[in-house]
Amino acid sequence: MIRNCYSKQILLAEGDEFNTMVIEDDLNYFIKKFTLTKAKNRKEALEYFKSNTYDIILMDLHMPVLNGIEATIEIRKLELNKNSIQSIPILAMTANIVKSELDKCINSGMDAVIPKPYKPEQLLLKLSEFFP
C-alpha cells in the first residue's frame, strides 16, 4: 500500500467504463487517501487538467476523440505555457506494448507505461515510483 500524509490527486483518462471501474477498485485497495477525477476522452482530460492540480495522470492511449499520446503532448505544452517548475507524471496505460508504441509514449512526454491487462502489483509498483 502507498502510505502518505496527504490525499493524492489522480486524473484517470480512460475511455472504457469497465477499465475505469477496475482501476478505481485497485486504487481504492492500495491507496487509502486519494481523489480520482475520471475523464472519458482527451477533451475532458485537458479541461480537468487546466482547472485542477493533480499528482499523477493515468492515460489510456486509445481514448475516444483523440488518443492519449496527443493528449500528453497538449498537456506538456500547457505546462510550458504555465512555466511549470515540475511536470506532472503521466503514466500510459495500453494493451499495445510493441516497442514502437512504447517509444511513442516516452517521446510524447509520458513517464512510464503500464501494460493492460495489468496485475494490481504492476500498477502499485509504477505509482510508488512517483509517490514517495
MDTraj code that builds the backbone (N, CA, C; nanometers):
import mdtraj as md
import numpy as np

residues = "MET ILE ARG ASN CYS TYR SER LYS GLN ILE LEU LEU ALA GLU GLY ASP GLU PHE ASN THR MET VAL ILE GLU ASP ASP LEU ASN TYR PHE ILE LYS LYS PHE THR LEU THR LYS ALA LYS ASN ARG LYS GLU ALA LEU GLU TYR PHE LYS SER ASN THR TYR ASP ILE ILE LEU MET ASP LEU HIS MET PRO VAL LEU ASN GLY ILE GLU ALA THR ILE GLU ILE ARG LYS LEU GLU LEU ASN LYS ASN SER ILE GLN SER ILE PRO ILE LEU ALA MET THR ALA ASN ILE VAL LYS SER GLU LEU ASP LYS CYS ILE ASN SER GLY MET ASP ALA VAL ILE PRO LYS PRO TYR LYS PRO GLU GLN LEU LEU LEU LYS LEU SER GLU PHE PHE PRO".split()
xyz = np.array([
    [0.0841, -0.1179, 0.0000],
    [0.0000, 0.0000, 0.0000],
    [0.0887, 0.1243, 0.0000],
    [0.0467, 0.2250, -0.0708],
    [0.1190, 0.3519, -0.0724],
    [0.0722, 0.4319, 0.0481],
    [0.1654, 0.4670, 0.1310],
    [0.1320, 0.5441, 0.2502],
    [0.1683, 0.6896, 0.2241],
    [0.0851, 0.7775, 0.2728],
    [0.1118, 0.9189, 0.2500],
    [0.0522, 1.0020, 0.3618],
    [0.0961, 1.1245, 0.3690],
    [0.0431, 1.2129, 0.4721],
    [-0.0658, 1.3038, 0.4157],
    [-0.0857, 1.3003, 0.2861],
    [-0.1907, 1.3826, 0.2266],
    [-0.2590, 1.3045, 0.1150],
    [-0.3730, 1.3500, 0.0759],
    [-0.4510, 1.2836, -0.0277],
    [-0.3891, 1.3073, -0.1650],
    [-0.3756, 1.2014, -0.2416],
    [-0.3239, 1.2098, -0.3778],
    [-0.4368, 1.2510, -0.4715],
    [-0.4027, 1.3365, -0.5654],
    [-0.4976, 1.3810, -0.6668],
    [-0.4609, 1.3095, -0.7965],
    [-0.5500, 1.2246, -0.8437],
    [-0.5225, 1.1418, -0.9614],
    [-0.6236, 1.1734, -1.0706],
    [-0.5730, 1.1980, -1.1904],
    [-0.6586, 1.2134, -1.3081],
    [-0.6482, 1.0848, -1.3881],
    [-0.7607, 1.0187, -1.4074],
    [-0.7675, 0.8967, -1.4873],
    [-0.8359, 0.9298, -1.6186],
    [-0.7613, 0.9193, -1.7271],
    [-0.8160, 0.9419, -1.8612],
    [-0.8320, 0.8047, -1.9254],
    [-0.9531, 0.7526, -1.9213],
    [-0.9812, 0.6167, -1.9676],
    [-1.1171, 0.6148, -2.0361],
    [-1.1188, 0.5673, -2.1600],
    [-1.2414, 0.5682, -2.2375],
    [-1.3353, 0.4520, -2.2123],
    [-1.2876, 0.3462, -2.1500],
    [-1.3683, 0.2267, -2.1283],
    [-1.4200, 0.2234, -1.9841],
    [-1.5519, 0.2151, -1.9672],
    [-1.6116, 0.2192, -1.8328],
    [-1.5684, 0.1026, -1.7455],
    [-1.5561, -0.0173, -1.8048],
    [-1.5141, -0.1331, -1.7268],
    [-1.3709, -0.1145, -1.6766],
    [-1.2808, -0.0689, -1.7647],
    [-1.1429, -0.0443, -1.7233],
    [-1.1369, 0.0615, -1.6140],
    [-1.2196, 0.1640, -1.6253],
    [-1.2255, 0.2683, -1.5230],
    [-1.2638, 0.2089, -1.3888],
    [-1.3631, 0.1212, -1.3890],
    [-1.4084, 0.0577, -1.2654],
    [-1.2974, -0.0283, -1.2037],
    [-1.2273, -0.1056, -1.2855],
    [-1.1194, -0.1919, -1.2359],
    [-1.0068, -0.1077, -1.1759],
    [-0.9660, -0.0052, -1.2474],
    [-0.8579, 0.0810, -1.1987],
    [-0.8990, 0.1494, -1.0689],
    [-1.0212, 0.1991, -1.0635],
    [-1.0689, 0.2649, -0.9421],
    [-1.0711, 0.1670, -0.8243],
    [-1.1154, 0.0448, -0.8471],
    [-1.1149, -0.0560, -0.7409],
    [-0.9737, -0.0840, -0.6906],
    [-0.8792, -0.0959, -0.7833],
    [-0.7405, -0.1207, -0.7435],
    [-0.6842, -0.0037, -0.6644],
    [-0.7129, 0.1170, -0.7080],
    [-0.6660, 0.2351, -0.6354],
    [-0.7268, 0.2396, -0.4950],
    [-0.8551, 0.2056, -0.4846],
    [-0.9202, 0.2037, -0.3535],
    [-0.8558, 0.1027, -0.2597],
    [-0.8093, -0.0065, -0.3147],
    [-0.7476, -0.1098, -0.2326],
    [-0.6083, -0.0680, -0.1859],
    [-0.5289, -0.0093, -0.2756],
    [-0.3891, 0.0185, -0.2466],
    [-0.3628, 0.1577, -0.1892],
    [-0.4418, 0.2540, -0.2272],
    [-0.4170, 0.3924, -0.1837],
    [-0.5380, 0.4374, -0.1038],
    [-0.5190, 0.4624, 0.0211],
    [-0.6329, 0.4943, 0.1061],
    [-0.6779, 0.6393, 0.0932],
    [-0.5857, 0.7273, 0.0661],
    [-0.6213, 0.8694, 0.0565],
    [-0.5952, 0.9175, -0.0846],
    [-0.7015, 0.9318, -0.1617],
    [-0.6862, 0.9859, -0.2964],
    [-0.8190, 1.0392, -0.3451],
    [-0.8086, 1.1304, -0.4391],
    [-0.9257, 1.1803, -0.5091],
    [-0.9053, 1.1448, -0.6549],
    [-1.0028, 1.0800, -0.7140],
    [-0.9939, 1.0360, -0.8521],
    [-1.0888, 1.1178, -0.9387],
    [-1.0325, 1.1820, -1.0389],
    [-1.1120, 1.2522, -1.1386],
    [-1.1094, 1.1666, -1.2635],
    [-1.2276, 1.1361, -1.3173],
    [-1.2370, 1.0455, -1.4318],
    [-1.2750, 1.1224, -1.5583],
    [-1.1889, 1.1115, -1.6583],
    [-1.2152, 1.1718, -1.7886],
    [-1.2380, 1.0597, -1.8889],
    [-1.3404, 1.0738, -1.9712],
    [-1.3742, 0.9692, -2.0682],
    [-1.3047, 0.9871, -2.2019],
    [-1.2494, 1.1061, -2.2246],
    [-1.1823, 1.1315, -2.3522],
    [-1.0784, 1.2419, -2.3343],
    [-1.0055, 1.2677, -2.4415],
    [-0.8971, 1.3654, -2.4389],
    [-0.9468, 1.5047, -2.4020],
    [-1.0601, 1.5428, -2.4570],
    [-1.1140, 1.6767, -2.4308],
    [-1.1423, 1.6953, -2.2820],
    [-1.2086, 1.5989, -2.2201],
    [-1.2361, 1.6082, -2.0766],
    [-1.1064, 1.6107, -1.9963],
    [-1.0103, 1.5270, -2.0346],
    [-0.8824, 1.5218, -1.9628],
    [-0.8138, 1.6578, -1.9649],
    [-0.8129, 1.7219, -2.0797],
    [-0.7481, 1.8529, -2.0913],
    [-0.8218, 1.9586, -2.0096],
    [-0.9549, 1.9556, -2.0114],
    [-1.0322, 2.0526, -1.9335],
    [-1.0066, 2.0361, -1.7840],
    [-1.0056, 1.9100, -1.7368],
    [-0.9772, 1.8855, -1.5949],
    [-0.8360, 1.9315, -1.5603],
    [-0.7399, 1.9014, -1.6474],
    [-0.6015, 1.9409, -1.6220],
    [-0.5874, 2.0925, -1.6123],
    [-0.6570, 2.1645, -1.6991],
    [-0.6475, 2.3109, -1.6999],
    [-0.7025, 2.3734, -1.5719],
    [-0.8015, 2.3094, -1.5118],
    [-0.8693, 2.3726, -1.3990],
    [-0.8380, 2.3107, -1.2629],
    [-0.7518, 2.2103, -1.2584],
    [-0.7203, 2.1435, -1.1319],
    [-0.5720, 2.1112, -1.1243],
    [-0.5297, 2.0699, -1.0057],
    [-0.3923, 2.0268, -0.9840],
    [-0.3934, 1.8784, -0.9508],
    [-0.3067, 1.8037, -1.0169],
    [-0.3002, 1.6587, -0.9965],
    [-0.1591, 1.6167, -0.9609],
    [-0.1493, 1.5057, -0.8882],
    [-0.0201, 1.4470, -0.8549],
    [0.0279, 1.3530, -0.9643],
    [-0.0667, 1.2953, -1.0378],
    [-0.0323, 1.1998, -1.1430],
    [-0.1507, 1.1854, -1.2380],
    [-0.1182, 1.1491, -1.3620],
    [-0.2216, 1.1211, -1.4613],
    [-0.2017, 0.9788, -1.5123],
    [-0.3088, 0.9008, -1.5123],
    [-0.3099, 0.7686, -1.5743],
    [-0.3812, 0.7860, -1.7077],
    [-0.3087, 0.7627, -1.8176],
    [-0.3575, 0.7984, -1.9507],
    [-0.3729, 0.6756, -2.0398],
    [-0.4969, 0.6438, -2.0738],
    [-0.5229, 0.5387, -2.1729],
    [-0.4788, 0.5906, -2.3086],
    [-0.4147, 0.5050, -2.3866],
    [-0.3681, 0.5509, -2.5176],
    [-0.4784, 0.5572, -2.6213],
    [-0.5812, 0.4753, -2.6067],
    [-0.6819, 0.4651, -2.7123],
    [-0.8179, 0.5135, -2.6640],
    [-0.8232, 0.6419, -2.6348],
    [-0.9482, 0.7041, -2.5914],
    [-1.0279, 0.7524, -2.7113],
    [-1.1579, 0.7714, -2.6905],
    [-1.2383, 0.8318, -2.7965],
    [-1.1914, 0.9746, -2.8252],
    [-1.2254, 1.0252, -2.9365],
    [-1.1950, 1.1589, -2.9863],
    [-1.0512, 1.1623, -3.0371],
    [-0.9521, 1.1741, -2.9507],
    [-0.8118, 1.1650, -2.9899],
    [-0.7382, 1.0822, -2.8857],
    [-0.6219, 1.0307, -2.9214],
    [-0.5557, 0.9357, -2.8329],
    [-0.4763, 1.0008, -2.7202],
    [-0.4274, 0.9155, -2.6309],
    [-0.3546, 0.9602, -2.5135],
    [-0.2221, 1.0265, -2.5447],
    [-0.1591, 0.9860, -2.6536],
    [-0.0328, 1.0499, -2.6924],
    [-0.0575, 1.1959, -2.7278],
    [-0.1617, 1.2221, -2.8064],
    [-0.1950, 1.3604, -2.8416],
    [-0.2323, 1.4411, -2.7181],
    [-0.3052, 1.3790, -2.6255],
    [-0.3415, 1.4489, -2.5013],
    [-0.2168, 1.4823, -2.4201],
    [-0.1223, 1.3891, -2.4139],
    [0.0016, 1.4125, -2.3394],
    [0.0807, 1.5276, -2.3998],
    [0.0910, 1.5304, -2.5306],
    [0.1630, 1.6385, -2.5977],
    [0.0988, 1.7726, -2.5630],
    [-0.0343, 1.7780, -2.5639],
    [-0.1035, 1.9030, -2.5302],
    [-0.0821, 1.9418, -2.3842],
    [-0.0832, 1.8433, -2.2944],
    [-0.0598, 1.8719, -2.1522],
    [0.0809, 1.9275, -2.1327],
    [0.1781, 1.8682, -2.1980],
    [0.3169, 1.9168, -2.1855],
    [0.3293, 2.0597, -2.2397],
    [0.2581, 2.0920, -2.3464],
    [0.2592, 2.2301, -2.3986],
    [0.1964, 2.3260, -2.2980],
    [0.0860, 2.2833, -2.2371],
    [0.0217, 2.3683, -2.1359],
    [0.1143, 2.3922, -2.0177],
    [0.1881, 2.2898, -1.9773],
    [0.2828, 2.3069, -1.8670],
    [0.3903, 2.4096, -1.9028],
    [0.4384, 2.4044, -2.0255],
    [0.5387, 2.5029, -2.0695],
    [0.4819, 2.6438, -2.0667],
    [0.3573, 2.6586, -2.1111],
    [0.2931, 2.7902, -2.1113],
    [0.2718, 2.8439, -1.9705],
    [0.2522, 2.7533, -1.8740],
    [0.2335, 2.7934, -1.7343],
    [0.3667, 2.8136, -1.6635],
    [0.4759, 2.7841, -1.7341],
    [0.6093, 2.7884, -1.6733],
    [0.6168, 2.6988, -1.5508],
    [0.5577, 2.5793, -1.5626],
    [0.5586, 2.4844, -1.4519],
    [0.7018, 2.4444, -1.4174],
    [0.7307, 2.4442, -1.2887],
    [0.8641, 2.4064, -1.2429],
    [0.8858, 2.2565, -1.2631],
    [0.7850, 2.1786, -1.2318],
    [0.7964, 2.0337, -1.2436],
    [0.6764, 1.9807, -1.3207],
    [0.7033, 1.8923, -1.4161],
    [0.5925, 1.8368, -1.4929],
    [0.5255, 1.7244, -1.4142],
    [0.3965, 1.7105, -1.4374],
    [0.3185, 1.6071, -1.3709],
    [0.3526, 1.4716, -1.4331],
    [0.3710, 1.3680, -1.3519],
    [0.3955, 1.2361, -1.4091],
    [0.2720, 1.1869, -1.4853],
    [0.2952, 1.1366, -1.6055],
    [0.1887, 1.0790, -1.6867],
    [0.2271, 0.9347, -1.7165],
    [0.1407, 0.8424, -1.6751],
    [0.1650, 0.7008, -1.6969],
    [0.0700, 0.6501, -1.8046],
    [0.1267, 0.5978, -1.9115],
    [0.0458, 0.5421, -2.0194],
    [-0.0109, 0.4081, -1.9753],
    [-0.1332, 0.3807, -2.0176],
    [-0.1948, 0.2503, -1.9941],
    [-0.2407, 0.1993, -2.1301],
    [-0.1821, 0.0861, -2.1724],
    [-0.2118, 0.0367, -2.3059],
    [-0.1954, -0.1143, -2.3159],
    [-0.2743, -0.1746, -2.4038],
    [-0.2593, -0.3176, -2.4342],
    [-0.1561, -0.3377, -2.5437],
    [-0.1209, -0.2316, -2.6136],
    [-0.0250, -0.2395, -2.7231],
    [0.1144, -0.2101, -2.6686],
    [0.1928, -0.3159, -2.6463],
    [0.3239, -0.2954, -2.5848],
    [0.4385, -0.3252, -2.6813],
    [0.4141, -0.3093, -2.8112],
    [0.5244, -0.3235, -2.9059],
    [0.6193, -0.2052, -2.8881],
    [0.7459, -0.2270, -2.9165],
    [0.8487, -0.1261, -2.8905],
    [0.8179, 0.0080, -2.9567],
    [0.7698, 0.0074, -3.0792],
    [0.7414, 0.1343, -3.1473],
    [0.6338, 0.2140, -3.0730],
    [0.5347, 0.1455, -3.0178],
    [0.4288, 0.2130, -2.9416],
    [0.4835, 0.2673, -2.8088],
    [0.5665, 0.1879, -2.7435],
    [0.6277, 0.2321, -2.6181],
    [0.7167, 0.3540, -2.6412],
    [0.7912, 0.3530, -2.7516],
    [0.8759, 0.4675, -2.7860],
    [0.7919, 0.5928, -2.8085],
    [0.6760, 0.5780, -2.8747],
    [0.5872, 0.6926, -2.8963],
    [0.5409, 0.7516, -2.7624],
    [0.5120, 0.6638, -2.6677],
    [0.4672, 0.7100, -2.5360],
    [0.5744, 0.7958, -2.4702],
    [0.6944, 0.7444, -2.4644],
    [0.8027, 0.8159, -2.3980],
    [0.8372, 0.9437, -2.4743],
    [0.8406, 0.9366, -2.6069],
    [0.8730, 1.0546, -2.6878],
    [0.7671, 1.1642, -2.6780],
    [0.6440, 1.1271, -2.6455],
    [0.5377, 1.2269, -2.6320],
    [0.5450, 1.3012, -2.4990],
    [0.6229, 1.2473, -2.4056],
    [0.6342, 1.3111, -2.2749],
    [0.5795, 1.2281, -2.1606],
    [0.5363, 1.1063, -2.1902],
    [0.4898, 1.0187, -2.0829],
    [0.6103, 0.9692, -2.0047],
    [0.5883, 0.9380, -1.8776],
    [0.6981, 0.8994, -1.7898],
    [0.7165, 0.7490, -1.7774],
    [0.6120, 0.6727, -1.8010],
    [0.6199, 0.5275, -1.7877],
    [0.4982, 0.4662, -1.8567],
    [0.5041, 0.3346, -1.8728],
    [0.3947, 0.2608, -1.9369],
    [0.3525, 0.1462, -1.8468],
    [0.2226, 0.1316, -1.8298],
    [0.1653, 0.0182, -1.7576],
    [0.0895, -0.0643, -1.8618],
    [0.1326, -0.1889, -1.8842],
    [0.0642, -0.2711, -1.9848],
    [-0.0729, -0.3165, -1.9347],
    [-0.1683, -0.3234, -2.0269],
    [-0.3024, -0.3750, -1.9943],
    [-0.3192, -0.5092, -2.0643],
    [-0.3814, -0.6051, -2.0043],
    [-0.4269, -0.6002, -1.8648],
    [-0.3063, -0.6048, -1.7721],
    [-0.3178, -0.5382, -1.6622],
    [-0.2071, -0.5323, -1.5673],
    [-0.2442, -0.6111, -1.4429],
    [-0.1428, -0.6503, -1.3693],
    [-0.1645, -0.7071, -1.2366],
    [-0.1643, -0.5895, -1.1402],
    [-0.2482, -0.5927, -1.0381],
    [-0.2532, -0.4792, -0.9444],
    [-0.1154, -0.4410, -0.8907],
    [-0.0282, -0.5397, -0.8724],
    [0.1060, -0.5106, -0.8229],
    [0.1846, -0.4237, -0.9212],
    [0.1603, -0.4421, -1.0518],
    [0.2278, -0.3597, -1.1523],
    [0.1860, -0.2136, -1.1387],
    [0.0564, -0.1915, -1.1201],
    [0.0069, -0.0552, -1.1014],
    [0.0678, 0.0056, -0.9758],
    [0.0669, -0.0698, -0.8673],
    [0.1209, -0.0215, -0.7411],
    [0.2695, 0.0100, -0.7543],
    [0.3444, -0.0766, -0.8198],
    [0.4883, -0.0537, -0.8356],
    [0.5155, 0.0746, -0.9129],
    [0.4434, 0.0948, -1.0245],
    [0.4635, 0.2175, -1.1034],
    [0.4232, 0.3411, -1.0239],
    [0.3113, 0.3344, -0.9543],
    [0.2682, 0.4501, -0.8754],
    [0.3684, 0.4817, -0.7648],
    [0.4247, 0.3771, -0.7033],
    [0.5185, 0.4003, -0.5938],
    [0.6464, 0.4679, -0.6417],
    [0.6788, 0.4562, -0.7705],
    [0.7953, 0.5253, -0.8255],
    [0.7748, 0.6773, -0.8252],
    [0.6492, 0.7194, -0.8287],
    [0.6183, 0.8621, -0.8372],
    [0.5583, 0.9190, -0.7102],
    [0.5087, 0.8306, -0.6221],
    [0.4543, 0.8734, -0.4945],
    [0.5516, 0.8324, -0.3843],
    [0.6109, 0.9277, -0.3156],
    [0.7057, 0.8928, -0.2077],
    [0.6356, 0.8231, -0.0921],
])
top = md.Topology()
chain = top.add_chain()
for i, resn in enumerate(residues, 1):
    res = top.add_residue(resn, chain, resSeq=i)
    for name in ("N", "CA", "C"):
        top.add_atom(name, md.element.get_by_symbol(name[0]), res)
traj = md.Trajectory(xyz[None], top)
